[in-house]
Amino acid sequence: SKQEPQKFMGTIILTDIDYKNGTAEIHIKLTKNERGKGYGTDAVNTMVRYAFDELRLNCIYSQVLEYNKTSQNLFEKCNFQQEGLLKNRVYKNGKNP
């Protein structure tokens, strides 16, 4: 049987892994063609399970910009809860969005 060619869909990573306190930050970026198809939800849920079950972490967090409703919806769908609001943390094109 012929195998489908592999294609790049995006990335998902854990950073700032703190084994002492059991925390890590999660980042995800999908290509525009792959958004809205459930891949992000599946990837986040898989990474969280890996972090909890294999790495024995107890808190995974993400910092999502206030205007990024797509990412907010993704993490809410994956049972993340908003714990705070950070202001004036990011500048794009010389201004705070």
C-alpha positions as a Markdown table, in Angstrom:
| # | Residue | x | y | z |
|---|---|---|---|---|
| 1 | Ser | 0.0 | 0.0 | 0.0 |
| 2 | Lys | 1.2 | 3.5 | -0.8 |
| 3 | Gln | 1.9 | 5.7 | 2.2 |
| 4 | Glu | 0.7 | 9.4 | 2.3 |
| 5 | Pro | 3.5 | 11.9 | 2.2 |
| 6 | Gln | 4.3 | 13.5 | 5.6 |
| 7 | Lys | 3.5 | 17.2 | 6.0 |
| 8 | Phe | 4.4 | 19.8 | 8.5 |
| 9 | Met | 1.3 | 20.7 | 10.6 |
| 10 | Gly | 2.8 | 22.7 | 13.4 |
| 11 | Thr | 4.6 | 22.5 | 16.6 |
| 12 | Ile | 3.8 | 21.8 | 20.3 |
| 13 | Ile | 6.4 | 22.0 | 23.0 |
| 14 | Leu | 6.8 | 22.2 | 26.8 |
| 15 | Thr | 9.2 | 24.9 | 28.1 |
| 16 | Asp | 10.4 | 26.1 | 31.5 |
| 17 | Ile | 9.9 | 22.6 | 32.9 |
| 18 | Asp | 10.3 | 22.8 | 36.7 |
| 19 | Tyr | 10.5 | 19.3 | 38.2 |
| 20 | Lys | 10.9 | 20.6 | 41.7 |
| 21 | Asn | 7.5 | 22.4 | 41.6 |
| 22 | Gly | 5.9 | 20.2 | 38.9 |
| 23 | Thr | 5.2 | 22.9 | 36.4 |
| 24 | Ala | 5.8 | 23.6 | 32.7 |
| 25 | Glu | 4.6 | 26.0 | 30.0 |
| 26 | Ile | 2.9 | 24.7 | 26.9 |
| 27 | His | 3.2 | 26.3 | 23.4 |
| 28 | Ile | 1.3 | 25.3 | 20.3 |
| 29 | Lys | 1.4 | 26.8 | 16.7 |
| 30 | Leu | -0.5 | 25.1 | 13.9 |
| 31 | Thr | -0.2 | 26.1 | 10.2 |
| 32 | Lys | -3.2 | 28.0 | 8.9 |
| 33 | Asn | -4.4 | 25.1 | 6.8 |
| 34 | Glu | -4.6 | 22.8 | 9.9 |
| 35 | Arg | -6.5 | 25.0 | 12.2 |
| 36 | Gly | -10.1 | 24.2 | 13.1 |
| 37 | Lys | -9.8 | 20.5 | 12.4 |
| 38 | Gly | -9.3 | 19.2 | 16.0 |
| 39 | Tyr | -5.5 | 18.7 | 15.6 |
| 40 | Gly | -4.7 | 21.4 | 18.2 |
| 41 | Thr | -7.1 | 19.9 | 20.8 |
| 42 | Asp | -5.7 | 16.4 | 20.2 |
| 43 | Ala | -2.1 | 17.7 | 20.5 |
| 44 | Val | -2.7 | 19.7 | 23.6 |
| 45 | Asn | -4.5 | 16.9 | 25.4 |
| 46 | Thr | -1.8 | 14.4 | 24.4 |
| 47 | Met | 1.0 | 16.7 | 25.6 |
| 48 | Val | -0.8 | 17.3 | 28.9 |
| 49 | Arg | -1.3 | 13.6 | 29.5 |
| 50 | Tyr | 2.4 | 13.0 | 28.7 |
| 51 | Ala | 3.4 | 15.8 | 31.1 |
| 52 | Phe | 1.2 | 14.5 | 33.9 |
| 53 | Asp | 1.7 | 10.7 | 33.4 |
| 54 | Glu | 5.3 | 10.5 | 32.2 |
| 55 | Leu | 7.0 | 13.6 | 33.6 |
| 56 | Arg | 4.9 | 13.6 | 36.8 |
| 57 | Leu | 4.2 | 17.3 | 36.6 |
| 58 | Asn | 1.0 | 18.7 | 38.2 |
| 59 | Cys | 0.5 | 22.1 | 36.5 |
| 60 | Ile | 0.7 | 23.0 | 32.8 |
| 61 | Tyr | 0.2 | 26.6 | 31.9 |
| 62 | Ser | 0.1 | 28.8 | 28.8 |
| 63 | Gln | 0.3 | 32.5 | 28.4 |
| 64 | Val | -2.2 | 33.6 | 25.8 |
| 65 | Leu | -2.5 | 37.1 | 24.5 |
| 66 | Glu | -5.8 | 38.8 | 25.4 |
| 67 | Tyr | -6.8 | 39.3 | 21.7 |
| 68 | Asn | -6.0 | 35.7 | 20.7 |
| 69 | Lys | -9.5 | 34.2 | 21.1 |
| 70 | Thr | -8.6 | 31.2 | 19.0 |
| 71 | Ser | -5.9 | 30.1 | 21.5 |
| 72 | Gln | -8.1 | 31.0 | 24.4 |
| 73 | Asn | -10.9 | 28.7 | 23.0 |
| 74 | Leu | -8.4 | 25.9 | 22.4 |
| 75 | Phe | -7.1 | 25.9 | 25.9 |
| 76 | Glu | -10.6 | 26.2 | 27.4 |
| 77 | Lys | -11.7 | 23.2 | 25.3 |
| 78 | Cys | -8.8 | 21.3 | 26.8 |
| 79 | Asn | -10.0 | 22.2 | 30.4 |
| 80 | Phe | -7.4 | 24.9 | 31.1 |
| 81 | Gln | -8.6 | 27.6 | 33.5 |
| 82 | Gln | -7.8 | 31.3 | 33.4 |
| 83 | Glu | -6.0 | 32.2 | 36.6 |
| 84 | Gly | -4.9 | 35.7 | 35.9 |
| 85 | Leu | -4.5 | 38.5 | 33.3 |
| 86 | Leu | -1.0 | 39.8 | 32.6 |
| 87 | Lys | -1.0 | 43.3 | 31.0 |
| 88 | Asn | 1.6 | 45.1 | 28.9 |
| 89 | Arg | 3.8 | 42.0 | 28.5 |
| 90 | Val | 4.2 | 41.9 | 24.7 |
| 91 | Tyr | 5.0 | 44.5 | 22.1 |
| 92 | Lys | 4.3 | 43.8 | 18.4 |
| 93 | Asn | 5.3 | 46.3 | 15.6 |
| 94 | Gly | 6.4 | 48.7 | 18.3 |
| 95 | Lys | 3.2 | 48.9 | 20.3 |
| 96 | Asn | 1.3 | 47.0 | 22.9 |
| 97 | Pro | -1.7 | 45.3 | 21.0 |
